[in-house]
Amino acid sequence: MFQWLAEEEYIAKDVSARIKSERTDIRPEPIFTDMQLEMMRAACKKKPANGWQFSRYRDLAIVDVLSSTGVRVKELCGIDIEDINLDDRKIIVFGKGNKYRTVYFDVRTEFSIRRYLKETGRKSGALFVTKRNPHDRLSTANIRKLLNIISERTGIENVHPHRFRHTVATRLVEKGCDIYYVKEILGHSKIETTLRYVHTSDEIVKNSYDKYF
């Protein structure tokens, strides 16, 4: 727990670092595969039967924003429509340390956001809101509930915002993005934190060897 708090910069350092533990195999949480991401997107298109305020285009846009930007769940909830530049495909988010930063998204996410905004007819205020009046801003609890529903519908375990961040970080590095740019995208103040988000696969190592040797 303390390691996670330090990585997410809730505390200055891991106070449990000096505690020795038994040696165990280190198995980092796996990132989402392309197939899993498509399964989650498909799960947003069918109305669940558990009372969730279903909104096909909104829920799909949430998954696409998480999977393309790697924003924290609190940052996701804080996005206003005015913070988005759809033409340049970028969003200004307000993150930890009371700092603003710019994150970027792909064409598919642009399409999802445009379709969602067209459905709602809204041009200002919170981006992700409840379906019923008075259309309140979605909370972090709302987002986690949606992701739990998606997990149940797809059978994919551990569907949570933090795993999306690991996935985005690893995919960026796989495609050749400098780790220092990944640090800025994720909003980390220390490069050591970012390095813990990148899951170095055999494919990454092989591609790097082929490129530089």
C-alpha positions in Angstrom: 0.0 0.0 0.0 2.8 2.4 0.9 4.6 1.6 -2.3 1.5 2.5 -4.3 1.0 5.7 -2.3 4.5 6.8 -3.1 4.2 5.9 -6.8 1.0 7.9 -7.0 2.8 10.8 -5.1 0.2 10.9 -2.2 3.2 10.6 0.1 6.8 11.8 -0.3 8.4 8.4 0.0 7.7 4.7 0.7 8.0 4.5 4.5 7.9 0.7 4.2 10.9 0.5 1.9 13.2 -0.6 4.8 11.0 -3.5 5.8 12.4 -6.7 4.5 10.0 -9.2 3.0 10.3 -12.8 1.8 11.6 -13.2 -1.8 8.7 -13.8 -4.1 8.3 -13.7 -7.9 7.6 -10.2 -9.1 4.6 -10.3 -11.3 3.5 -6.9 -12.4 -0.2 -6.4 -13.1 -0.7 -7.2 -16.9 -1.7 -4.4 -19.2 -4.9 -4.6 -21.3 -4.5 -6.4 -24.6 -6.1 -5.0 -27.8 -8.7 -7.7 -27.6 -9.6 -6.8 -24.0 -9.9 -3.1 -25.0 -12.3 -4.0 -27.8 -14.3 -6.2 -25.5 -14.7 -3.3 -23.1 -15.8 -1.0 -25.8 -18.4 -3.5 -27.0 -19.7 -3.9 -23.4 -20.6 -0.2 -23.5 -23.1 -0.8 -26.3 -25.6 -2.9 -24.3 -27.8 -1.7 -21.5 -27.0 -3.4 -18.2 -29.8 -4.7 -16.0 -28.6 -3.4 -12.7 -29.9 0.1 -12.5 -26.9 1.9 -13.9 -27.8 5.1 -15.8 -26.8 3.7 -19.1 -25.5 6.0 -21.8 -24.0 4.2 -24.7 -22.0 7.1 -26.2 -20.9 8.5 -22.8 -19.7 5.2 -21.4 -17.8 4.4 -24.7 -16.2 7.8 -24.6 -15.1 7.2 -21.0 -13.3 4.0 -21.9 -11.7 5.6 -25.0 -10.4 8.6 -23.0 -9.0 6.3 -20.3 -7.3 4.0 -22.9 -5.8 6.8 -25.0 -4.8 9.4 -22.4 -4.0 7.4 -19.2 -5.5 10.2 -17.0 -6.2 9.6 -13.4 -9.8 8.9 -12.5 -10.1 12.2 -10.6 -8.7 14.0 -13.6 -11.2 12.3 -15.8 -14.1 13.5 -13.7 -12.7 17.0 -13.6 -12.7 17.5 -17.4 -14.9 20.2 -18.7 -16.0 20.5 -22.4 -14.1 23.8 -22.6 -10.9 21.9 -21.7 -11.0 19.9 -24.9 -9.6 20.8 -28.3 -11.1 18.3 -30.7 -9.3 19.6 -33.7 -5.9 19.2 -32.2 -7.1 16.1 -30.1 -5.9 17.3 -26.8 -7.3 17.9 -23.3 -6.0 20.2 -20.5 -6.4 18.3 -17.2 -6.0 19.5 -13.6 -3.9 17.0 -11.8 -1.9 16.4 -8.6 0.0 19.2 -7.1 -2.6 21.6 -8.4 -0.9 21.5 -11.8 -2.4 21.7 -15.3 -1.0 19.5 -18.1 -1.9 18.6 -21.6 -2.8 15.0 -22.6 -3.5 13.8 -26.1 -6.0 11.3 -27.6 -6.4 9.4 -30.8 -8.8 9.7 -33.7 -11.2 7.0 -32.3 -11.5 8.9 -29.1 -12.2 12.1 -31.0 -15.0 10.4 -32.8 -16.4 9.0 -29.5 -16.4 12.4 -27.8 -17.9 14.2 -30.8 -20.7 11.6 -31.0 -21.4 11.8 -27.3 -21.5 15.6 -27.3 -23.8 15.6 -30.4 -26.2 13.2 -28.5 -26.3 15.4 -25.5 -26.3 18.8 -27.3 -24.2 20.2 -24.5 -21.4 22.7 -25.3 -20.1 23.7 -21.9 -19.7 22.4 -18.3 -18.6 19.0 -17.1 -17.8 16.5 -19.9 -19.1 13.4 -18.3 -22.4 13.8 -16.5 -25.3 11.7 -15.2 -28.0 10.9 -17.7 -30.9 12.2 -15.7 -31.5 15.8 -14.7 -29.9 17.9 -13.4 -27.0 16.1 -15.2 -24.5 16.2 -12.4 -20.8 15.7 -13.0 -19.9 12.0 -12.7 -17.9 11.2 -9.5 -14.9 8.8 -9.2 -17.3 6.3 -7.6 -19.5 6.5 -10.7 -16.6 5.7 -12.9 -15.5 2.8 -10.8 -19.0 1.4 -10.8 -19.1 1.6 -14.6 -15.8 -0.2 -14.9 -17.0 -2.9 -12.4 -20.0 -3.4 -14.7 -17.7 -3.7 -17.7 -15.6 -6.2 -15.8 -18.6 -8.3 -15.0 -19.9 -8.2 -18.6 -16.6 -9.1 -20.2 -15.1 -11.4 -17.6 -11.9 -9.2 -17.6 -10.6 -9.0 -14.1 -9.2 -5.8 -12.4 -10.7 -3.2 -14.7 -9.8 0.0 -13.0 -8.3 3.4 -14.1 -4.8 2.6 -12.7 -4.5 -0.3 -15.1 -5.3 1.9 -18.0 -2.4 4.2 -17.0 0.0 1.2 -17.0 -1.3 0.2 -20.4 -0.9 3.7 -21.9 2.6 4.0 -20.5 3.7 0.6 -21.8 2.2 1.1 -25.3 3.9 4.5 -25.7 7.3 3.0 -24.8 6.6 0.1 -27.2 6.1 2.5 -30.0 9.3 4.4 -29.3 8.2 7.3 -27.1 10.9 8.6 -24.8 10.3 7.8 -21.2 10.6 11.5 -20.2 7.7 12.3 -22.5 5.7 9.5 -21.0 6.5 11.0 -17.6 4.9 14.3 -18.7 1.9 12.6 -20.2 1.2 10.7 -17.0 1.8 13.8 -14.8 4.6 12.3 -12.7 7.1 14.5 -11.0 9.7 11.8 -10.8 11.0 9.6 -13.6 11.3 6.7 -11.1 7.5 6.6 -10.7 7.1 6.4 -14.5 9.5 3.6 -14.8 7.3 1.5 -12.5 4.4 1.9 -14.9 6.2 0.5 -17.9 6.0 -3.2 -18.3 9.1 -4.3 -20.2 8.2 -7.3 -22.3 10.5 -9.5 -24.3 9.2 -7.9 -27.5 10.3 -4.4 -26.3 13.8 -5.7 -25.4 14.2 -7.5 -28.7 13.0 -4.5 -30.7 15.4 -2.3 -28.8 18.3 -4.7 -29.5 17.5 -4.9 -33.2 17.2 -1.1 -33.4 20.5 -0.2 -31.7 22.8 -3.2 -32.1 
